[in-house]
Amino acid sequence: SVSLDNMGAVLKAVGDWAGARAVFEEQLELARELREAQPGLLEPVRDVSVSLDNMGAVLKAVGDWSGARAVFEEQLELARELREAQPGLLEPVRDVSVSLDNMGAVLKAVGDWSGARAVFEEQLELARELREAQPGLLEPVRDVSVSLNNMGAVLKAVGDWSGARAVFEEQLELARELREAQPGLLEPVRDVSVSLNNMGAVLKAVGDWAGARAVFEESLALRRESRAAQPGTLQPVQDLAFSLRMVVELCESEGDLVALGLRLEERPLREAIFTALKDYSSAMEWVRCDLAIDRLVRGLAPVEREEVPAAWYSDLLTEIESLLAALEKVQPLPEDLSAELVRVRRVLAEYDSPDGGETDLQ
């Protein structure tokens, strides 16, 4: 069973989901057999639970939500059984929390928001219980933060903005606490930026533009810091591209020309994304950022529009065309971006500037 677990982990890592599924199915079969052969022992029950976790992860990855739900329901049932059999122990409580997290993810994916809310409320309750039982430890604090993130996502999805705001405010408070307790570590910095983005999304949804901009700008500053500390690493570039787009779109909504300055300031970011990393998701963030600035420029009053250099604007449009053309090579563009590509090409045809070429994305 241990060898099968290792083999399945390798197949998962390389994306061989069919192979991983076959391996984990065999592992699960063996785990059930061992449990039946050792009635009354708890370790074989936990081994079945671990095998179910492996199977569920594969089923989630391939989008088999009904299969994943059945597997995680059984896993949760076993986790509760193990917790009841070991009162006072913390590990079984955490195993129930992990199982609830798995169930909640599936329920979110299929749009069962009431089910997801119930599951994540229970998970949050257990996370708080574990934190209280382990004062001074940081991992239980982060587990509460993760549970709050789950709850907030559900509340956002159902439009409960006051509930989401309260949850994300608590999450942000914990994230700041964890960062202060771990100076010099990058993960706590990212956690603060994620919490800020959660808050920003809620503030933006309720029309608090000034509040949203403040938290998104703080997140952007942290993500610049993280990227500078991790040159050549993909995640910080993706994060920075997202935060930049959030700030630029708020600038656009306010008609604020700061967005133009931001774009010029982050010019090296484009090179990191498209020359070194060639990352599709970051490319999409960047092109949407450019399109937001384009909309801002087109919405300027004639006098303000005259202050925008024609060569700079042509360069912006050339970049948009280049990136959209490259993205289109990877997979079909969303309908809105396909229409933008047609429009930008038409406008560029009116310029005498040379073609900027296509960016090679993999």
N, C-alpha and C positions, 0 to 999 in steps of 0.2 A: 504493500500500500504506500509506503514511504517513497519507493522508487517511482511508482505511478504518479505520486504528487509532484515529484521533481520533474518528471517527464512532461506532465501536463503544464507545469509552470513555464517550461522552455517553449512548448508549442504555443501557449498563450502569448509569450513575449514576442514571438516571430509572426503572430497573427494567423497561425494555422488553427482556426477554430474547429474545423471538422476533426482534425487529429486530436485536439485538446478535449473535445466532447467525448470522443471514443475512449480516451484514456481515463477521463474522470467518471464516465459511466461504469467502467470496469472497477475503478477505485471505490465507487459508491456501492457496487454490488458486493465487493469484498468486505467493506465496512459493515454492511448489513448482516452479512454472514457471520462475521466475528461477534457482532452484538448478540445475535441469536444464540451463539455458542457460549456466551458468558452472561447469562441473565443476572440482573441485579448489580452488575458492575457499571460504574459511571464512565470510565475512560472509553469503552467502546461506543457509548452513546455520543460522547463528544466527537469521536472520530467520524461517526456518521454525519454529525452536524458540520464538521469541517469539509467532508466530501460534498455535502449539499451546497455549501458555500461556493466551492469550486465549480460545481455544475451550474449553479445560478449565475455566476459571473460570466460563464461562456454563453449561456442562453440570453443574458442581457446584451452581451456584445453583438450577438447576431440578430437581435430584435425579436426574439421569441418571448414576448412578454407573458403570455399565458403559461408557458412552460416555466419561466423564471418565477412567476407568482406562486405556482404550485410548489416549486422546490423551496422557495424562501418561507412559505407558510409552514412547511414541514420543519424547516430549520428553526423557525421561531418557536414552534411547539416543543421541539427538543430542548432548546435553550431555556424555555420556561421550566421544563421538567427538571433540568439540571440545577437551575437556581433554587427551586423548591427543595431539592434533595440536599442542598449545601447551604443552609441558612447561615448568614453572617459572613460568608466569603464574598470577596469583591469581584473576582474573575468571572463567576457565573453571571453576575449583574451586568458586567461589561459585555459579555457574550450576548445577552438579551438585547442590549443597546445596539450592538453591531447587527443583529438579526433584524431589529426594527428599522435600522438605517437601510438595509437591503430591501425590506418590504416597502418602505416609504419611497425609495427610488423607483420601484416598479409602479406603484400606484400613481406617482407623479407622471411617469412616462405615458400611462394610459388615460390620464386626465381624471382620475378618481380623487378629486381634491378633498372631499370630506374624509375619505379613508386615509389619505396621506396626512391630513391634519391630525386625525386621532392617533396615528402611529407616531408622528413626530412630537406630539404633545407628551406621549408616554416616554419617548426617547429623551426628551428634554428633562422630564422629571427624574429619570434614572441618572442622567448626567449630573444633575444638581446633587443627587444623593451621593454619587461617587466623589464629587468634589468636596462635599462636607465631610466625608469619611476619610479624606486624604489631605488635610490642611497643609499648605505649604508646597504641595507638588504642582508642577505647571501643566502636566499632561491632562489632568482632569479639568483644569480651567479651559484648555483648548477644546476639549471634548464638549464642554458646555457651549463654547463659541460655535463649534460646528453644528450642534443641535439647534442653536438659535438661527444659524444661517438656513438650515432646512425649514424651520418654522416660518421664517421671514419669506422664503421663496413661495411657500404655499399661500401665505396671507397676501402677498403681492398678486399672485395668480388669480385670487378670487376678489381682488379689489378692496381688501380690508386695509386701507392705507394707514389708519391710525394704529391698528394692531401691528402692522409691518414696521411702522416707524419706531414704536416702543421696543420691539424685538431687536431691530437693527441698532438702536441707540445702546442697548445693553451689550450687544455683540461688539460694537465699536469700543465701548468702555473696557471690555475684557481684552480686546486686541491691543489696546494701548498699554494696559497693565502687563501683558505678556511681553510686549516689546521692551518696556522699561526694565523688566526682570531679566532680559537676555540681550544686553547691549552688544552690538557687533554682529549678531546673527541676522541673516537675510530673510528667513522664513517669517519671523514675526513682523518684519517690515511689510512684506507682501500681504500678510493677514490684515494689517491695518488698512492697506490700500484697498483690499477687497471689501472690507467693512465700510470704508468711505464710499466706495462705488455703490454698495447696497443702499446706503443712506441717500446718496445723490439721486438714485433712481426713484426713490419714494418722494423726495422733495420735488423733483422734476414733475412727477405724475400729479402732484397736488398743486402745481403752479408756483412753487416757491423757487423762482429762478435764481435769486441771489443766494439763497441757502445752498441750492444744488451746485451752483458754480463754485462756491467756496469749498465745498467738500471735494468736488471733482478736481479742483486746482491743487488741493492738498494731496490728493491721490496721485496726480500727475507728478508732483514734486518728488514724492516717495518713489515712484516708478523710474524717474530719471536717475535717482540715487541707486536704485537696485540695478539698473542696466549698466551704470558706470562701474559698479562693483563686479559685474559678471560679463565682461566683454566676450562676444562670440557665442553667448548662450541664448537659446531660442526663446524660452519663456519670458524673460524680461523684455524682449523686443515686442512680443505679442501683447504683453501687458501695457507697455508704453504706447503702442499704437492704439489700443482701445481707449486708454485714458485721454490721449490727445484728441481722439474723435469726440469724446464726450464734451470736452471743453470747447472745441471748435463749434460743435452743433449748438451749444448754449450761446456762444458768441454770435452765431448766425441768427438765432432766435431773437437776440437783443440788438441786432444790427451793429455789433461792436467790431471795429476793425482790428482789435487785438488778435483776432483769428489769423489775419494775414501775417502778423509778426510771428505768431506761433509756428506757422507753416515754415517760414524761413529759418526760424531757430532750430527746428527739428529736421532740417535738410539732411544731416548726417544719418538720421534714423532711416531714411529711405534707402540709403546705400547699404546699411546693415541688413535690411529686410531683403532687398531685391538683388543685391550683388553678392552678398556672402551667404545668407541663409535661404533665400529663394522660398520663402514660406507663404503658402496660399492664404491662410487666415489673416496674417498680418497685412498681406497685400490688399485684401478686401477691406480691412479697417482703413488703410491709408487712402485707397481710392475713394472711399465714402467720405473721408475727411476732406480730400481735395474737392469733391463734389459739393460739400457743404460750403466751402470757401467760394467756389464758383457761383453758387446760388446767392451768397452774400454779396459778391461783386455785382452780379446782375441786378440785385435789388437796391443798389446804391442810387442816390439822387444823381442826376446828370453832372452836377458840379463835382461831387465826390468821385464819380466814375472817371472823370478826366484826370484825377490824381493817380490813378492806377496805371503804371507803365504798360504800354501795349506789348512790349517784348516779354515782360513778366507774365502777363495774362496769357499770352500765346504759349509760353513755357508751361504754365499750369495746365492748359488744355492739352498740350502735346503729351504731358505726363499722364493725364487722365486717359487719353486715347491709347497710349502705349501700355498702360497697366491693364485696362479693360481688354485690350486685344490679347495680352498674355494670359489673363484669367480665363478668357473664352477658350483658349487652347487646352486648358486643363479640364474644364467642365462647362456646360452651358450656363450662360449668365442668367441671373434672375431677370424677370421681365423689366423691372425698372432700370436696371443697369444696361440691359440690351438697348432700351430706348435712349439712354444717355449716350451710349457709344455712337449711335446714329446721329444724334444731335451734335455731339462734339466734333465728329468728322465733318459734318456740314459746315460748322463754324470755322474749323481749321482750314477748310478749303478756301476761305475768304482771306486767309493770311498768306503772306509771301514767305513765312518762316520755313526753314528746312524741316523735314520730317525727323521726329525725335527717335525713331526706331522702336522696336518692340523689346520689352523686357523678357528675358528667358526665365520662366517659372517652371519648377518641376513639381 
